[in-house]
Amino acid sequence: MAEGVSIRPRNGKGEAATAAFGQAKPGKSAATRQRILDVAAATFLRKGYAATTLNDIAKASRLRAASLYYHFDSKEQLLDVVLLTGVERLFQAVRQAVEAVPPEANRLARVEAAIGAHLAVLIEGGDYTSCAMRIFGQLPPAVQRRQMPRREAYGEYWRTLLADAAAAGELRPDLDLSLARMFLFGALNWTPEWFKRGRGATAAAARQLSRLFLAGLARD
């Protein structure tokens, strides 16, 4: 993901994305719209984009299929909002974790905070973020193009974190930062597939995994 767009969700649900992909229609229930989004995130994640129909979402939302069109113009628009919400949640959590690192800390401490926050959101963050990370490759090209600026903004944020650590002499000098970033994303985004929350607190596990990843990046 990567380029410097400011992305901040308005709340923990899905309304932030409506600014980019359509506001709630006048007179319609915000609670109903939110229920549709929550159900859509879970359904897209479970069944994938192609296998999910508006009838599936309507039935699980306790609505008639035609009622969905009062809130969203198409399945693609509904998906756009779900995916953008997931990326926004991830971006804000990582940025807040990095900003909470004391100013006197080294640059690797910021990378470690970012890794821990990314993992914590993926493990605990629910269907929106998992959906954004896991089904992107299934999407029609038009949907992918609309989503790319947000995903690229997130990747660029990470590129800057790693570049700052390298400039400070805290990373191995032979490290290819682009490869390192993509390796990290691959490893981090796969973690929810095998991590079981019963094995321990998510925050503690995220800290341990952060240090494990950094061990391969840090300068001796």
N, C-alpha and C positions, 0 to 999 in steps of 0.2 A: 504493500500500500504506500503514499508520499505527498505534497506541496502546500504551502502554508495557508490553508483556509482555517478561519476560526470556527470551531464547531462546538457548540455548547447546548446540550439538551435543556429544555425548559423544566422538565420534571422527570421522574423515573419511568414514565410510561412512554407513549408514542407521539404526543402532540408536537414535539419539536420539529419533526420532519414535515409537518403540514405546511410550514413556511415555504418549503421548496417544492412540495408535490401536492398542493391543494389544501385549502382551509376547510374546516367543517362547514357544511352548508347551513344557512340561516334557519333557525327554528328546529334543527335536528338535535337529538340528544347526544351530548358529549359522552355520556356514559355508554350509550349504545355504540358509538363510534370506537370508543376505547375497547369495549368488549370484542368488537370485530377485529381490531388490531391484535389484541392478545391471542385470540383464537387463530388468526392467520399466521402469526409468528410460530405458534406451536405446530400448526398443520403443515406449513411449508417445511419446517425443520424435520418433521416426522416422515412426510410423504415425498418431499422434493417439489420443485416448481412445476414440472410438467404433469405430475400425477395429481396435483391439488386443483380442485375446481371451486368455483364460487359456490356451487351447491354444497360442497363439503364444509366450507367456512360458514355459510348461512345456517346449515343444520346445526353445527356445533355452537353457533352464536344464538340459537333459538329464534331465527328470523327466516322469513321467506327470501329466496334468492333475489327477487326483484327489489327487496328492501335495501340490499347492499348498495344499489345504485344511487340511493339518496345520499350516501356517504362517500362512495368511491366510484369513479367512472369505469374502472376496469380492474382486472386481476393484476395487471402490471402496475397500476398506480398504487394499489394496496401493497404490493410487494416492495415498491420503491420506498414507501413510508416505513415499513418494517425494517428493511435493510439499513436505511439511513439512521434510524433510531439506534440500531445495534452498534453501528460504527461510532455514532456520537457518544454513546455511553462509554465505550471503550476509550475513546480519545480523551474524554473529560476525566475519567478515572486515572489514566496514566499521567496526564498533565498535572492533575492535582497532587499525585504522589510525588512527582518530580519537584514541583514547586514547594512541597513540604520539606524537602531535604535542606538542612542548614546551609547557609551560603558558604561557610568555611569548609564544607565537605569536598572531597575530590570529585572528579567527573564520573568516575566509575560508580560512586554512590548513587548518582542520578540514573545511570543505566540500570543498576540493581533495583532501584525503586520502580522504574518503568517496567522491568520484567515482572516483578512481583505484582504490580497492579494489573498488568495485562492478564497474567495467570488467574488472579483472583476474580476478575470480571468474567473470564471465560468459564471458570469452574462454578461460580455462584451467580453469575449475571443473568441467567435465564435464557429464554428462547430467542429474544431479539438478537443478542450478540452472537450466540451460537449459530443462528440462521445466517447472519451476515458473514461469518467466517466459513461456513461449511457448504453453502449451496451456490456460491457465486459462479463457479464454473458451469453450472447447469443453466444459467440464465440466457435469455435471448440477447443478441448483441446490443440492441437498443437500450435494454435495461442496464447492461454492463457499462455502456458509455455514460449513462446518466449518473451511475454510482461512482465512476472512477475519480472525479475530483475529490470526493471525500476520502476515499481509500488512499489516494495519492498524498493527500494532506497528512494522513496518519503516518505513512511511510517516510515522508520527508521529515517529520518530527523526529522519528527514530534515526534517520540518517544524520541529522544535526547532533543528536545526543552522542552517537558513536564518533562522529568527526571531532567533536569537542574533546572527547576522552583521548582520541588519538593525538590531537594537537597538544594535549597536556602531557604526552609521553606515557600514558597509562595503559595503552594497548600494545600488543605485540607489533613491532615495526613491520613485519612481513604480512600483516593481516590485510586481506582484501575486504574493505568495509562493506561493499555491496554484497559479496557472498556471505559475510558474517550476518548481515541484517536479514537476508532471505533465509539463511539457515535458522536463525533465531525464530523468525515468524513460523517456519514450518514446524519446528520443535514445540513452540509454545501453543500453536493452534491445534496440534494433535493431542496435547495433554488431556483434555476432557474425555477423549476416547478411552483412556485407560485409568485415569485417576479416580479413585473411590473416596468420597468425602469421609467415609467411616474410618479411613486409615489415619486420620488426624485432622487437626484444624487446618482449614484452607490457608490462612495467613502464614502459619508455620511452614506448611508444605511449600508455599510460594517462595518464602525466604530461602529454604533449602535448595530449591530448584534454581532460583536466581543465582545463588553462589556457585552451583554446579555449572551453569552456562558460562558464567564469568570466568571460571577457572581456565577455560579454553581460549579466552580472549585477552586476559590481562597479561601485561608485561611481567616477566620474571623479576 
